[in-house]
Each structure stands twice: as C-alpha cells, then as structure tokens.
Amino acid sequence: MMNNEMIINKGAFINGISRFLHTHLRSFLYLFILSFLMNACAVISAPTGGEKDKIAPKAIKINPQNETVNFNAKEINIDFDEFIQLQNPQNILITPDINPKPVFTSNRKSLNIKFKTALDSNTTFSIFFGSELKDYTEGNPTDNFTYVFSTGEYIDSLKIKGSIQNYEDKLPQNTYAILYKDLRDSVFTTKRPNYISRIQTDGTFEINHLKEGQYQIFALADNNSNYYYDLPTEAIGFLKENIQVDSNSQNIILPLFIPEVAQIRIIEKDKAIQNGIFNITWNKTLSPKTDQFEIVSLPETKALAFFEDKTMRIYFPNLQTDTGHIQLFVKHNGKIVDSIETKLTSKKTSNIFFDSIQYKSIKQLQSNPLKLVASKISIADIDTNKIYIIDTSENKIPFSITQEEDFKTYKLTGNFLPQNYTIYILDSCFLDLAGNFNTAQQISLSVLDNKKGGNLLINIELDTIYPNLIFILKDNQGKVLKNEFLSNSQTFKINIGLIQAGEYKVELIRDDNQNEIWNSGSFINKTLPEKIYYHPTPIIVKENWDAEETIQPKFDEVKKSILNLQNKKQELNQQINNNSSIPFQNRKLK
C-alpha cells in the first residue's frame, strides 16, 4: 500500500513538472534571449568586414567650449563620435604645468578632466593629448588634438609656422616642434616643453596660442613619449639662436638629424681571430684624416688596421698557428679606447676576393679599363699566370693588370672588342695581408662599343669659396662612381670622361671641418649637420654624345654619404718589416 502511494505520487509529480515546463517554456526562452541580447549590446567590439577604420576620434561636444576665456570651471567634459581609450595620462602635456595634475577619466565615448587645485589667474593653458587618446577599435590617436582655455579675458594669440629639413626621406613617427621659455641649454634634455605641436608628414608645423617673449625652439622625434631629448636614437633639430615671438612668424626652418656620437666605442666585434683577420664595428663613421689607430697585441705580433665608414678590419700577417689567447689594446689618437681578449681559430685558408654577386656579370665600354674591387687588402704580387680572359671563340686575350693605391682595386686593360668575355681567376692568384689565398671564380664581361656611351664634363659654379667640398657622382642605383675633394676655388671643371649612357646623380657635401667625411650635428657642441646639395635633376648621358652640365649648388639639405678611404703601400711594408705595431692612418683618395 505504501509503495503504491509512492509510485502514484511520483507519477503525479512528474506530470506536474511537465505541465509547468510546457506552460512556461516560452517565457523562459524569451527571458534568456532578451538577457543575451542586452549583454551583447553592452560589449564594445569592432565591427566585422569592411575597410579598416583609419579615422581618429572627433570631439563633437566640449563643455566648457575649446578656447573659453574667463575659465572658472572645476572640470572639463569632452564627448567624441566613437568609443575612446585613454593610455598613459601622465604623458599628457599641460602648459604651463598644473600641480597637482588634473585627473583624466575616460568612459565609453566621453573624457572627463577634473582639476584638483585652483588655476593661476590671467593665464592661457594648453592641454596636448599627443598619442595618448585613441579610438577603441583600431587605436587611431587624436594626433594634434589640443584643448586651450584662459583664466583671463583673452587667449594668447601669437603663432609660428615652419618646416623641417629632414636628413632622410621619411619623417620619424611622433616628431614634434617644441618651445621652451627657459633659455638654458640643459632644459631640452631634462624638462617637458612649454609649447608643442606635431610636425605633419609633409614636414610643416604650426604652434599656436603663444605669449610674446623669447624662446628656444627644437624639433624632436620622441621615441619614448616624454617630450624631451634623452635617447641617442632620437632625431633632433634646433636653431643656434633663440627666437623672439612678438608677431606671427612664418619662415622657421629646422634641420632634423640623429646627433653625432661624441665618444668613440666598439659596438660589435668578432668572437675570435679567424684566418688571421679580426673585424670591429664602431659606433660612428671614422675619418681618414683625423682618426688614427694603433693595435698593440700581447703576446707581441704585427697588427695592421684598415677602416672604412664604421668598419675596421685588422690583419695579423705573421700570426703563428700555435698562438693561444691574444690580448688586443686598441688605441685611438694615442689613447687606449678598448681592450679585447680573443683567440686564434684558424690560419691561411681560401676565400673569395671579389664579391661573387656584384661581379657575376658586368658591362664595360670598350676603351675604358675594367676595375675590380676586392674585399681584402693585398700588397703581394699578382700571379698573372692564374688569370685568363677568353672571348666567345675560346681565344685567350692578352691583358695587363695593375693595382691602385687603395690595395683593393685592380685595373685590367686589353685590346677588347665589343663582345662577351669570360674572366677566369684561378686558385692562389691573390694573397691578402694575413696570408689567405683566393678561391677560383669566373666573371662574365660584356664589352660595349664606345658609341654606347658619351663623354661627361661637369662645371661647378659656387656662390662663394668654401674651405672644402666633397664631390660625389652616383649611377641610377646609387653606386658611387667617383668622389673627389675640392677646395680653394669658386669654379671647378670635373672631367668624368667616357661613361655609359644613362642617368647619373650628383651630390656635393660642404665639408666644414675638413675631415673628409660627412658629419652630423651635435647638441652638446651646438653644431648643425654639414650640408649637402643634391642636384635636383638627373644628368643624362646619351649614346655617342658628349654631355656638359653646369651646376650651381645651394646647400639646403643634409644626408650621410660614405666615402672610400686610402692608404700607402710603403707604410704597410714598413709596418710588416718592423718588429712592433706602428700607428696607421688612412689617406684620402686622389
């Protein structure tokens, strides 16, 4: 009886549950779907599909309005046309400084700025957001958005405009024009500026709402968003003189450059002496005229150093194979700048002397000598029995070969006809300073009829006599074909001679310090980069036609330029024959 009642009651309970679910199921589903939709609407997410949003947030409502005078509000509210995010509010620049700093709070499409202290009277304030205020979905910054207000009856209204002379083609990100009321030199490296404006991609800038007075002006590619110069990799620009703002100025021009490193140091070096050669990379371009190096080794052995641009190669002509660890002391202009402990890994092996990619296939005019530039220094005699030049009929062509004063360039001359040739360089034809022989390689040479080229004469007419100039001729791919040092005249005639038809570029560096390389500026020394003139149009050489070009340089740009360096053969022989290392200095090109 008891069991039957329990079975009946259990069945009734199940039936009741079924009727309840059937009756209320629609209500449950409706509430579930409604709750899901409400939660989904509350989540900020990027829309799918379509083009990527590249537009920065735009302020659509500001209270109090931008450029309000007689400002006495406790807070500022700004509404934007899309959801925003605020990053690193400590980097937002307020000028003049307000201490303690206001509190910045973002919520969906709104930004609130709440002041924690009373503001100075009769003062124009500027709040520059930089890249810290962005849209939520794509992170597009508000760029140059600035909120300006005055606690007095007017807003400072003076402004300056200008442009950047950039040292490279593309303007670095986050590059600003900035002003300081403080006229001390150190302020640029320690404090945030009084006024700031982002420099546009075309190099122009405008700084508004200025108070009359004297200022320092700088350009800064701000890598760490602190608005002052504190990193050696940050590009900067400045004027040597302060500017007086008493009217709207339109013609300020700032060079932008990476400052030159003052202290020379090694930034990269080989792990060991391999094949009697040790390579070093310096942190700055070396001058053939003012940089002298001496390498002293323990145990004592001969060491010869050659450098070009920032790279130094040290040869050890007589290094013994049983040499263990070696201590190298590197002297620069008589002072030890580094001590290197290294070891010998191998000695006297074969390697390529002429770049296999660069010299895989070359073209040359018939009457011009063929020049091959080796990757290694050599003063040994050339085994001409191990060089062959073969024409298309398998005939061996007689030729002569000479070495130029840089001990890397070889000039081959012969009675060549307009056709294709193959140059065979056999093993052990060349020997470098460390005793390494070359491996075999072959070069395809296409000799062109002289009618495929033309003679080029370049006239240079200067507005004044400069102490020293560096003339550079490049082909259309940027390869340096000729560089020459010019001085003590206002006009020059540079005879390039017979050259292949094509387009060529001319650069002229104003070598103010006469050290035979281009130098960047220095903030510490208040020097600007040495200027370089780029001839605005290519020089065109036509087939079987003589070309004469007159150039009247205007020095208004700066750019790096790598120049080849030279040495003298008897100095090398003297150092090899001596029992100790002698300071070695590169010589200029002739």
Stockholm file with secondary structure:
# STOCKHOLM 1.0

chainA/1-590         MMNNEMIINKGAFINGISRFLHTHLRSFLYLFILSFLMNACAVISAPTGGEKDKIAPKAIKINPQNETVNFNAKEINIDFDEFIQLQNPQNILITPDINPKPVFTSNRKSLNIKFKTALDSNTTFSIFFGSELKDYTEGNPTDNFTYVFSTGEYIDSLKIKGSIQNYEDKLPQNTYAILYKDLRDSVFTTKRPNYISRIQTDGTFEINHLKEGQYQIFALADNNSNYYYDLPTEAIGFLKENIQVDSNSQNIILPLFIPEVAQIRIIEKDKAIQNGIFNITWNKTLSPKTDQFEIVSLPETKALAFFEDKTMRIYFPNLQTDTGHIQLFVKHNGKIVDSIETKLTSKKTSNIFFDSIQYKSIKQLQSNPLKLVASKISIADIDTNKIYIIDTSENKIPFSITQEEDFKTYKLTGNFLPQNYTIYILDSCFLDLAGNFNTAQQISLSVLDNKKGGNLLINIELDTIYPNLIFILKDNQGKVLKNEFLSNSQTFKINIGLIQAGEYKVELIRDDNQNEIWNSGSFINKTLPEKIYYHPTPIIVKENWDAEETIQPKFDEVKKSILNLQNKKQELNQQINNNSSIPFQNRKLK
#=GR chainA/1-590 SS CHHHHHHHHHHHHHHHHHHHHHHHHHHHHHHHHHHHHHHHHHSCCCCCSSSCCCCCCCEEEEESCTTBSSCCCSEEEEEESSCEEECCGGGCEEESCCSSCCEEEEETTEEEEECSSCCCSSCEEEEECTTSEEETTTCCBCTTCEEEEESSSSCCCEEEEEEEEESSSSCCSSEEEEEESCCCGGGGGTSCCSEEEECCTTSEEEEEEECSEEEEEEEEECSSSSSSCCCTTSCEEECSSCEEESSCEEEEEEEEBCCCCSSCCEEEECSSEETTEEEEEESSCCCTTTCCEEEEEESCCCCEEEEETTEEEEECTTCCTTCCEEEEEEEETTEEEEEEEEEEEECSCEECSSCTTTTSEEEEETTSCEEEECSSCCCSCCCGGGEEEEETTSCBCCEEEEECTTSSEEEEEECCCSSEEEEEECTTSCBCTTSCEECCEEEEEEEECGGGEEEEEEEEECSSCCSCEEEEEEETTCCEEEEEEECSCSEEEEEEEEEESEEEEEEEEECTTCSSSCCCCBTTTTBCCCCEEECSSCEEECTTCCEEEEECCCCCBCCCCCCCCBCCHHHHHHHHHSSSCCCBCCBCCC
#=GC SS_cons         CHHHHHHHHHHHHHHHHHHHHHHHHHHHHHHHHHHHHHHHHHSCCCCCSSSCCCCCCCEEEEESCTTBSSCCCSEEEEEESSCEEECCGGGCEEESCCSSCCEEEEETTEEEEECSSCCCSSCEEEEECTTSEEETTTCCBCTTCEEEEESSSSCCCEEEEEEEEESSSSCCSSEEEEEESCCCGGGGGTSCCSEEEECCTTSEEEEEEECSEEEEEEEEECSSSSSSCCCTTSCEEECSSCEEESSCEEEEEEEEBCCCCSSCCEEEECSSEETTEEEEEESSCCCTTTCCEEEEEESCCCCEEEEETTEEEEECTTCCTTCCEEEEEEEETTEEEEEEEEEEEECSCEECSSCTTTTSEEEEETTSCEEEECSSCCCSCCCGGGEEEEETTSCBCCEEEEECTTSSEEEEEECCCSSEEEEEECTTSCBCTTSCEECCEEEEEEEECGGGEEEEEEEEECSSCCSCEEEEEEETTCCEEEEEEECSCSEEEEEEEEEESEEEEEEEEECTTCSSSCCCCBTTTTBCCCCEEECSSCEEECTTCCEEEEECCCCCBCCCCCCCCBCCHHHHHHHHHSSSCCCBCCBCCC
//
